[in-house]
Amino acid sequence: MPFLWCCVCLATCSCVSRKADLAAPAARTEIVAKVYLFVNNDCPIANQYSPEIRRLHQLYTPRGIAFWLVHCDSEETEASVREHDRHYDLSLPVIMDLNQSLARRSQVEVVPSAAVFLADGELAYHGRIDDRFAEVGRERPQASRHDLAEALDAILDHHPVPTPATKAVGCYIFNVPR
């Protein structure tokens, strides 16, 4: 799994000390949008989203959507992230955003959260993956809204994202202003 260490990330992460090519997730096709999925090793809600993250990655990558997992807990190490992602069967490329610069740029406050940037760098969506969690401790049997998928479908259909921001439910990211 490729790792990127994030210093002053913008939508394109042009200031990253590179250990991998940012275009790699969608190298076979033109990148239409970039999805950053914010997770951490210790958030039970984020960990419960692993199957949905895998499903979205498999469904949308062939259509030109590039995906990265973003770990932004400054106490996590590359080794602990590798073990976590192996345990949860997450094979997406990883960005270590230890100073939370990408989290701030993406306007996310909790994990799990998603941020979608268009090819031109515009933030098109940020918020929850879906509405399965109404609040901490209150989980629906199934999601009724699939906000991230709806945003990606709109982008692929060349339409505006219907709801560009939603409130994610999960574990707070330290050092990100609320």
C-alpha positions as a Markdown table, in Angstrom:
| # | Residue | x | y | z |
|---|---|---|---|---|
| 1 | Met | 0.0 | 0.0 | 0.0 |
| 2 | Pro | 1.5 | 3.4 | -1.0 |
| 3 | Phe | 2.0 | 5.9 | 1.7 |
| 4 | Leu | 2.1 | 9.7 | 1.4 |
| 5 | Trp | 3.3 | 12.0 | 4.1 |
| 6 | Cys | 1.2 | 15.2 | 4.0 |
| 7 | Cys | 2.8 | 18.5 | 4.8 |
| 8 | Val | 0.9 | 21.4 | 3.4 |
| 9 | Cys | -1.8 | 19.6 | 1.3 |
| 10 | Leu | -4.0 | 21.4 | -1.0 |
| 11 | Ala | -6.5 | 19.7 | -3.3 |
| 12 | Thr | -3.7 | 18.3 | -5.4 |
| 13 | Cys | -1.3 | 17.6 | -2.5 |
| 14 | Ser | 1.4 | 19.2 | -4.5 |
| 15 | Cys | 3.6 | 19.8 | -1.5 |
| 16 | Val | 3.7 | 16.1 | -0.4 |
| 17 | Ser | 7.0 | 14.3 | 0.2 |
| 18 | Arg | 6.2 | 11.6 | -2.3 |
| 19 | Lys | 6.5 | 7.9 | -1.7 |
| 20 | Ala | 3.8 | 7.2 | -4.3 |
| 21 | Asp | 2.3 | 8.7 | -7.4 |
| 22 | Leu | -1.0 | 10.5 | -6.6 |
| 23 | Ala | -2.4 | 9.5 | -10.0 |
| 24 | Ala | -1.8 | 5.8 | -9.3 |
| 25 | Pro | -5.4 | 4.9 | -8.1 |
| 26 | Ala | -6.9 | 5.8 | -11.5 |
| 27 | Ala | -3.9 | 5.5 | -13.7 |
| 28 | Arg | -5.9 | 3.6 | -16.4 |
| 29 | Thr | -8.3 | 6.4 | -17.0 |
| 30 | Glu | -8.7 | 10.2 | -16.7 |
| 31 | Ile | -9.2 | 11.3 | -13.1 |
| 32 | Val | -12.6 | 13.0 | -12.9 |
| 33 | Ala | -12.5 | 13.5 | -9.1 |
| 34 | Lys | -10.5 | 12.7 | -6.1 |
| 35 | Val | -12.1 | 11.2 | -2.9 |
| 36 | Tyr | -10.3 | 11.5 | 0.4 |
| 37 | Leu | -11.8 | 9.2 | 3.0 |
| 38 | Phe | -10.8 | 10.3 | 6.5 |
| 39 | Val | -10.4 | 7.5 | 9.0 |
| 40 | Asn | -8.3 | 6.5 | 12.0 |
| 41 | Asn | -7.3 | 3.3 | 13.7 |
| 42 | Asp | -9.4 | 3.8 | 16.9 |
| 43 | Cys | -12.8 | 5.1 | 15.8 |
| 44 | Pro | -15.3 | 2.3 | 15.9 |
| 45 | Ile | -17.7 | 4.1 | 13.6 |
| 46 | Ala | -15.0 | 4.6 | 11.0 |
| 47 | Asn | -14.0 | 1.0 | 11.2 |
| 48 | Gln | -17.6 | -0.1 | 10.6 |
| 49 | Tyr | -17.5 | 1.7 | 7.3 |
| 50 | Ser | -14.7 | -0.5 | 5.9 |
| 51 | Pro | -17.0 | -2.7 | 3.8 |
| 52 | Glu | -18.7 | 0.4 | 2.3 |
| 53 | Ile | -15.3 | 2.0 | 1.6 |
| 54 | Arg | -14.2 | -1.1 | -0.3 |
| 55 | Arg | -17.5 | -1.2 | -2.2 |
| 56 | Leu | -17.3 | 2.5 | -3.2 |
| 57 | His | -13.6 | 2.1 | -4.2 |
| 58 | Gln | -14.4 | -0.9 | -6.4 |
| 59 | Leu | -17.5 | 0.7 | -8.0 |
| 60 | Tyr | -16.1 | 4.1 | -8.8 |
| 61 | Thr | -12.4 | 3.7 | -9.5 |
| 62 | Pro | -12.9 | 2.2 | -13.0 |
| 63 | Arg | -15.1 | 5.3 | -13.7 |
| 64 | Gly | -12.3 | 7.8 | -13.1 |
| 65 | Ile | -12.7 | 8.5 | -9.4 |
| 66 | Ala | -9.4 | 8.3 | -7.4 |
| 67 | Phe | -9.6 | 7.3 | -3.8 |
| 68 | Trp | -7.2 | 7.7 | -0.8 |
| 69 | Leu | -7.6 | 6.9 | 2.9 |
| 70 | Val | -6.4 | 9.8 | 5.0 |
| 71 | His | -5.1 | 9.1 | 8.5 |
| 72 | Cys | -4.8 | 12.3 | 10.4 |
| 73 | Asp | -4.1 | 11.2 | 13.9 |
| 74 | Ser | -0.7 | 12.4 | 14.9 |
| 75 | Glu | -0.2 | 9.5 | 17.2 |
| 76 | Glu | -0.6 | 6.9 | 14.4 |
| 77 | Thr | 2.5 | 5.4 | 12.8 |
| 78 | Glu | 3.0 | 4.0 | 9.4 |
| 79 | Ala | 3.3 | 0.5 | 11.0 |
| 80 | Ser | 0.0 | 0.9 | 13.0 |
| 81 | Val | -1.8 | 2.2 | 9.9 |
| 82 | Arg | -0.6 | -0.7 | 7.8 |
| 83 | Glu | -1.8 | -3.2 | 10.4 |
| 84 | His | -5.1 | -1.4 | 10.8 |
| 85 | Asp | -5.7 | -1.4 | 7.0 |
| 86 | Arg | -4.7 | -5.0 | 6.7 |
| 87 | His | -7.0 | -6.0 | 9.5 |
| 88 | Tyr | -10.0 | -4.2 | 7.9 |
| 89 | Asp | -9.0 | -5.3 | 4.4 |
| 90 | Leu | -8.5 | -1.7 | 3.1 |
| 91 | Ser | -6.1 | -1.6 | 0.2 |
| 92 | Leu | -6.5 | 2.0 | -0.9 |
| 93 | Pro | -3.5 | 4.3 | -1.0 |
| 94 | Val | -2.9 | 6.1 | 2.2 |
| 95 | Ile | -2.1 | 9.7 | 3.1 |
| 96 | Met | -0.6 | 10.4 | 6.5 |
| 97 | Asp | -2.0 | 13.9 | 7.2 |
| 98 | Leu | -0.4 | 14.2 | 10.7 |
| 99 | Asn | -0.7 | 18.0 | 10.8 |
| 100 | Gln | -4.3 | 17.9 | 9.6 |
| 101 | Ser | -3.7 | 20.3 | 6.7 |
| 102 | Leu | -5.7 | 18.1 | 4.3 |
| 103 | Ala | -8.5 | 17.7 | 6.9 |
| 104 | Arg | -8.7 | 21.5 | 7.2 |
| 105 | Arg | -8.7 | 22.1 | 3.5 |
| 106 | Ser | -11.4 | 19.4 | 3.1 |
| 107 | Gln | -13.5 | 21.0 | 5.9 |
| 108 | Val | -13.9 | 17.7 | 7.8 |
| 109 | Glu | -14.1 | 17.5 | 11.6 |
| 110 | Val | -14.7 | 13.9 | 12.3 |
| 111 | Val | -13.8 | 10.4 | 11.0 |
| 112 | Pro | -15.3 | 8.9 | 9.0 |
| 113 | Ser | -15.7 | 11.7 | 6.6 |
| 114 | Ala | -15.3 | 12.1 | 2.9 |
| 115 | Ala | -14.1 | 15.0 | 0.8 |
| 116 | Val | -14.4 | 15.1 | -3.0 |
| 117 | Phe | -12.3 | 17.4 | -5.1 |
| 118 | Leu | -12.9 | 17.9 | -8.8 |
| 119 | Ala | -10.1 | 17.7 | -11.3 |
| 120 | Asp | -9.7 | 21.5 | -11.1 |
| 121 | Gly | -9.2 | 21.4 | -7.4 |
| 122 | Glu | -12.7 | 22.6 | -6.4 |
| 123 | Leu | -14.1 | 21.0 | -3.2 |
| 124 | Ala | -17.4 | 19.6 | -4.5 |
| 125 | Tyr | -18.5 | 17.6 | -1.5 |
| 126 | His | -17.6 | 17.1 | 2.1 |
| 127 | Gly | -19.3 | 15.2 | 4.9 |
| 128 | Arg | -20.7 | 11.8 | 5.7 |
| 129 | Ile | -20.4 | 8.7 | 3.5 |
| 130 | Asp | -24.1 | 7.9 | 4.2 |
| 131 | Asp | -26.7 | 8.4 | 6.9 |
| 132 | Arg | -26.4 | 5.0 | 8.6 |
| 133 | Phe | -25.4 | 6.8 | 11.8 |
| 134 | Ala | -27.9 | 9.4 | 12.9 |
| 135 | Glu | -25.8 | 10.3 | 15.9 |
| 136 | Val | -23.1 | 8.7 | 18.0 |
| 137 | Gly | -24.7 | 5.5 | 19.6 |
| 138 | Arg | -27.7 | 5.6 | 17.2 |
| 139 | Glu | -27.2 | 3.4 | 14.1 |
| 140 | Arg | -29.8 | 2.6 | 11.5 |
| 141 | Pro | -30.1 | -0.9 | 10.2 |
| 142 | Gln | -29.4 | 0.4 | 6.7 |
| 143 | Ala | -28.6 | 3.8 | 5.3 |
| 144 | Ser | -31.4 | 5.6 | 3.6 |
| 145 | Arg | -29.2 | 8.3 | 2.0 |
| 146 | His | -25.9 | 7.5 | 0.3 |
| 147 | Asp | -24.5 | 11.0 | 0.2 |
| 148 | Leu | -21.0 | 10.3 | -1.1 |
| 149 | Ala | -22.3 | 8.0 | -3.9 |
| 150 | Glu | -24.9 | 10.6 | -4.8 |
| 151 | Ala | -22.2 | 13.2 | -5.1 |
| 152 | Leu | -20.0 | 11.0 | -7.2 |
| 153 | Asp | -22.9 | 10.0 | -9.5 |
| 154 | Ala | -23.8 | 13.7 | -10.0 |
| 155 | Ile | -20.2 | 14.5 | -10.8 |
| 156 | Leu | -19.9 | 11.6 | -13.3 |
| 157 | Asp | -23.2 | 12.8 | -14.9 |
| 158 | His | -21.8 | 16.4 | -15.2 |
| 159 | His | -24.5 | 17.7 | -12.8 |
| 160 | Pro | -24.0 | 19.9 | -9.7 |
| 161 | Val | -23.7 | 17.9 | -6.5 |
| 162 | Pro | -27.2 | 18.1 | -5.0 |
| 163 | Thr | -26.0 | 18.4 | -1.4 |
| 164 | Pro | -22.4 | 19.6 | -1.3 |
| 165 | Ala | -22.0 | 19.4 | 2.5 |
| 166 | Thr | -23.5 | 17.0 | 5.1 |
| 167 | Lys | -22.8 | 16.5 | 8.8 |
| 168 | Ala | -20.7 | 13.4 | 9.5 |
| 169 | Val | -21.1 | 11.4 | 12.7 |
| 170 | Gly | -18.1 | 9.9 | 14.3 |
| 171 | Cys | -14.9 | 10.6 | 16.3 |
| 172 | Tyr | -13.5 | 14.1 | 16.3 |
| 173 | Ile | -10.2 | 14.9 | 14.6 |
| 174 | Phe | -7.9 | 16.6 | 17.1 |
| 175 | Asn | -6.5 | 20.0 | 16.1 |
| 176 | Val | -9.2 | 20.8 | 13.5 |
| 177 | Pro | -11.2 | 23.9 | 14.2 |
| 178 | Arg | -14.9 | 23.3 | 14.7 |
